[in-house]
Amino acid sequence: MEAIILAGGFGTRLKPLTYTRAKSLLPIHNKPMISYLIEALPEQVNKVILAVNYKKNQIEEYFTNHDYGKEIIVNDEPEALGTGGAAKFAEKHITNNFFVLNSDIISSLNLNQMIKFHNKKKSLSTISLWPVENVSEFGVADVIDDGKIIGFIEKPNPEDAPSNYINAGAYLLEPEVLDYIQSNQFVSMEKEIFPQIIETKRFFGFKFNGYWMDIGRITSYLKINNFLLNLKKKNNIIGNNIKNEGILNKSSIGNNVKIGYKSNIESSIIFNNVVIGKNVFIKDSIIGENCCILDNLNIIKSVIGDNEIIKNFNNITNENIWTKSIPEGYPKKQIGNVIGE
């Protein structure tokens, strides 16, 4: 059985961190985001096809050096193809029913249970469904009692919503679904393919509870860090070769980090190879790799891109710091949106 993992996006809402790395390799507790998804795959998934485009070489290098006990294929798309186009581009690797999964979603979804549900319903297409409070921000599934989906309503008023369940970005599909998709084109599975299947075929939604987070923004990136700390009942995650003379609280600290005397790191993410001076206060912020933060600075609700030296400031609040040129070809705004927020 195969799983296609969509890992080709630019991650524009996570810039400047994604100016220098693939979004799927952003660390969560010192592990790449995509590793959580691969570790959650059922045993019968023995082949993983990574749909990539941006920073393909980084992803290829990572999986060359890390073994997850499954065959990993880096499927380099010549251009962004969307959820449907990416699945069609991987068609030659598909032998049976297969998953299509978003690399930037961390959740409690049990994929083994989803397989059992899909087989029991003899479904052509099964998607994961997650309950939300504010239905007006999402595309909402019109799902009947047995789990069959008969349509979607985009961002309805609460009184008009057929349910409180949204597409949670995990799909289990039969190979026949690929026949609906044209080759070498940008195709949205959600907007173009699923409506066709709903009209004539068996299309089901698998509901689950627990937790679900789309790591698409800086706020959600920080939120998943704190959420997983609480889930693991840990106050901090601390990497190797750390020299700490400060105070840490609800933070993730990478490898080879130095934290100076009386510095305070709170609810933040510090990447590898960072030097933080004395009497520095960092809260609700992210410090990129190889950064140097000089003494007596306050950094609050901000993001510092890789390789920055921060000085001549007293306070940095609600800022994204990036002093170098933006990579060629990096888009000014988000391309596509799987969940439809």
PELINGI-V351213 format. One record per pair of residues at least 24 apart in sequence whose ideal C-beta (glycine too) atoms are under 8 Angstrom apart, sorted by the first residue. I is the first residue (numbers start at 1). J is the second residue. If there is no record, write none. Layout:
i=I j=J
i=I j=J
This chain:
i=1 j=42
i=1 j=44
i=1 j=45
i=1 j=46
i=1 j=47
i=1 j=95
i=1 j=96
i=1 j=97
i=1 j=98
i=1 j=99
i=2 j=45
i=2 j=46
i=2 j=47
i=2 j=48
i=2 j=49
i=2 j=90
i=2 j=93
i=2 j=94
i=2 j=95
i=2 j=96
i=2 j=98
i=2 j=99
i=3 j=41
i=3 j=45
i=3 j=47
i=3 j=48
i=3 j=49
i=3 j=98
i=3 j=99
i=3 j=100
i=3 j=101
i=4 j=49
i=4 j=51
i=4 j=75
i=4 j=86
i=4 j=87
i=4 j=90
i=4 j=98
i=4 j=99
i=4 j=100
i=4 j=101
i=5 j=34
i=5 j=37
i=5 j=38
i=5 j=48
i=5 j=49
i=5 j=50
i=5 j=51
i=5 j=101
i=5 j=102
i=5 j=103
i=6 j=51
i=6 j=83
i=6 j=86
i=6 j=100
i=6 j=101
i=6 j=102
i=6 j=103
i=6 j=338
i=7 j=34
i=7 j=50
i=7 j=51
i=7 j=52
i=7 j=59
i=7 j=103
i=8 j=51
i=8 j=52
i=8 j=53
i=8 j=54
i=8 j=56
i=8 j=77
i=8 j=80
i=8 j=81
i=8 j=86
i=9 j=54
i=9 j=80
i=9 j=104
i=9 j=335
i=9 j=336
i=10 j=54
i=10 j=330
i=10 j=331
i=10 j=334
i=10 j=335
i=11 j=104
i=11 j=216
i=12 j=330
i=12 j=331
i=12 j=332
i=12 j=333
i=12 j=334
i=12 j=335
i=13 j=216
i=13 j=217
i=13 j=218
i=13 j=334
i=14 j=215
i=14 j=216
i=14 j=217
i=14 j=218
i=14 j=221
i=15 j=320
i=15 j=322
i=15 j=330
i=16 j=288
i=16 j=303
i=16 j=305
i=16 j=306
i=16 j=320
i=16 j=321
i=16 j=322
i=17 j=286
i=17 j=288
i=17 j=303
i=17 j=305
i=17 j=306
i=19 j=305
i=19 j=306
i=19 j=322
i=19 j=324
i=19 j=326
i=19 j=327
i=19 j=330
i=20 j=288
i=20 j=289
i=20 j=305
i=20 j=306
i=20 j=307
i=20 j=327
i=21 j=55
i=21 j=58
i=21 j=306
i=22 j=52
i=22 j=54
i=22 j=55
i=22 j=56
i=22 j=58
i=22 j=59
i=23 j=54
i=23 j=103
i=23 j=104
i=24 j=59
i=24 j=103
i=24 j=104
i=25 j=55
i=25 j=58
i=25 j=59
i=25 j=62
i=26 j=215
i=26 j=221
i=27 j=252
i=27 j=254
i=27 j=269
i=27 j=271
i=28 j=106
i=28 j=215
i=28 j=221
i=28 j=224
i=28 j=225
i=28 j=228
i=28 j=252
i=29 j=225
i=29 j=228
i=29 j=229
i=29 j=237
i=29 j=252
i=30 j=237
i=30 j=239
i=30 j=252
i=30 j=254
i=30 j=255
i=32 j=62
i=33 j=103
i=33 j=104
i=33 j=106
i=33 j=215
i=34 j=103
i=35 j=66
i=35 j=68
i=36 j=106
i=37 j=101
i=37 j=103
i=37 j=105
i=37 j=106
i=38 j=68
i=38 j=70
i=39 j=68
i=40 j=109
i=40 j=111
i=41 j=70
i=41 j=99
i=41 j=111
i=42 j=111
i=42 j=112
i=42 j=115
i=44 j=115
i=45 j=70
i=45 j=99
i=45 j=111
i=46 j=70
i=46 j=71
i=47 j=71
i=47 j=73
i=47 j=93
i=48 j=72
i=48 j=73
i=49 j=73
i=49 j=75
i=49 j=90
i=49 j=93
i=50 j=74
i=50 j=75
i=51 j=75
i=51 j=77
i=51 j=81
i=51 j=86
i=51 j=87
i=51 j=89
i=51 j=90
i=52 j=76
i=52 j=77
i=53 j=77
i=53 j=78
i=53 j=79
i=53 j=80
i=79 j=186
i=80 j=186
i=80 j=335
i=80 j=336
i=81 j=184
i=81 j=185
i=81 j=186
i=81 j=187
i=82 j=186
i=82 j=187
i=82 j=188
i=82 j=189
i=82 j=336
i=83 j=187
i=83 j=188
i=83 j=189
i=83 j=190
i=83 j=336
i=83 j=338
i=84 j=180
i=84 j=181
i=84 j=187
i=84 j=188
i=84 j=189
i=84 j=192
i=84 j=193
i=85 j=181
i=85 j=184
i=85 j=185
i=85 j=186
i=85 j=187
i=87 j=173
i=87 j=177
i=87 j=178
i=87 j=181
i=87 j=189
i=88 j=178
i=88 j=181
i=88 j=182
i=88 j=183
i=88 j=187
i=89 j=183
i=89 j=184
i=91 j=178
i=94 j=175
i=94 j=178
i=96 j=175
i=97 j=172
i=97 j=173
i=97 j=174
i=97 j=175
i=98 j=172
i=98 j=173
i=98 j=175
i=99 j=170
i=99 j=171
i=99 j=172
i=99 j=173
i=100 j=170
i=100 j=171
i=100 j=173
i=100 j=189
i=101 j=169
i=101 j=170
i=101 j=171
i=102 j=169
i=102 j=170
i=102 j=214
i=102 j=338
i=102 j=339
i=104 j=214
i=104 j=215
i=104 j=216
i=105 j=168
i=105 j=169
i=105 j=170
i=105 j=212
i=105 j=213
i=105 j=214
i=105 j=215
i=106 j=211
i=106 j=212
i=106 j=213
i=106 j=215
i=106 j=224
i=106 j=228
i=107 j=168
i=107 j=170
i=107 j=208
i=107 j=210
i=107 j=211
i=107 j=212
i=107 j=213
i=108 j=208
i=108 j=209
i=108 j=210
i=108 j=211
i=108 j=212
i=109 j=168
i=109 j=170
i=109 j=208
i=109 j=210
i=109 j=212
i=110 j=208
i=111 j=170
i=113 j=206
i=113 j=208
i=114 j=170
i=114 j=172
i=114 j=206
i=114 j=208
i=115 j=172
i=117 j=147
i=117 j=204
i=117 j=206
i=118 j=172
i=118 j=204
i=118 j=206
i=121 j=146
i=121 j=147
i=121 j=148
i=121 j=202
i=121 j=204
i=122 j=202
i=123 j=172
i=123 j=174
i=123 j=202
i=123 j=203
i=123 j=204
i=124 j=173
i=124 j=174
i=124 j=176
i=124 j=177
i=124 j=197
i=124 j=201
i=124 j=202
i=124 j=203
i=125 j=171
i=125 j=172
i=125 j=173
i=125 j=174
i=125 j=177
i=125 j=194
i=125 j=197
i=125 j=201
i=125 j=202
i=125 j=203
i=125 j=204
i=126 j=171
i=126 j=172
i=126 j=173
i=126 j=203
i=126 j=204
i=126 j=205
i=126 j=206
i=127 j=167
i=127 j=168
i=127 j=170
i=127 j=171
i=127 j=172
i=127 j=194
i=127 j=203
i=127 j=204
i=127 j=205
i=127 j=206
i=128 j=167
i=128 j=168
i=128 j=169
i=128 j=170
i=128 j=171
i=128 j=205
i=128 j=206
i=128 j=208
i=129 j=165
i=129 j=166
i=129 j=167
i=129 j=168
i=129 j=205
i=129 j=206
i=129 j=207
i=129 j=208
i=130 j=165
i=130 j=166
i=130 j=168
i=130 j=207
i=130 j=208
i=130 j=212
i=131 j=164
i=131 j=165
i=131 j=166
i=131 j=207
i=131 j=209
i=132 j=164
i=132 j=165
i=132 j=166
i=133 j=164
i=135 j=161
i=135 j=164
i=135 j=166
i=136 j=161
i=137 j=341
i=138 j=166
i=138 j=167
i=138 j=339
i=138 j=340
i=138 j=341
i=139 j=166
i=139 j=167
i=139 j=190
i=139 j=339
i=139 j=340
i=140 j=164
i=140 j=165
i=140 j=166
i=141 j=165
i=141 j=166
i=141 j=167
i=141 j=205
i=143 j=205
i=143 j=207
i=146 j=204
i=147 j=204
i=147 j=205
i=147 j=206
i=147 j=207
i=148 j=202
i=148 j=203
i=148 j=204
i=148 j=205
i=149 j=198
i=149 j=203
i=149 j=204
i=149 j=205
i=150 j=198
i=151 j=195
i=151 j=198
i=152 j=194
i=152 j=195
i=154 j=340
i=165 j=205
i=165 j=207
i=166 j=339
i=167 j=339
i=167 j=340
i=168 j=208
i=168 j=212
i=168 j=339
i=169 j=214
i=169 j=338
i=169 j=339
i=172 j=206
i=186 j=336
i=188 j=336
i=190 j=338
i=190 j=340
i=214 j=339
i=214 j=341
i=216 j=341
i=218 j=286
i=218 j=303
i=221 j=269
i=221 j=286
i=222 j=267
i=222 j=268
i=222 j=269
i=222 j=284
i=222 j=286
i=225 j=251
i=225 j=252
i=225 j=267
i=225 j=269
i=226 j=250
i=226 j=267
i=239 j=272
i=246 j=276
i=246 j=280
i=254 j=289
i=260 j=295
i=271 j=306
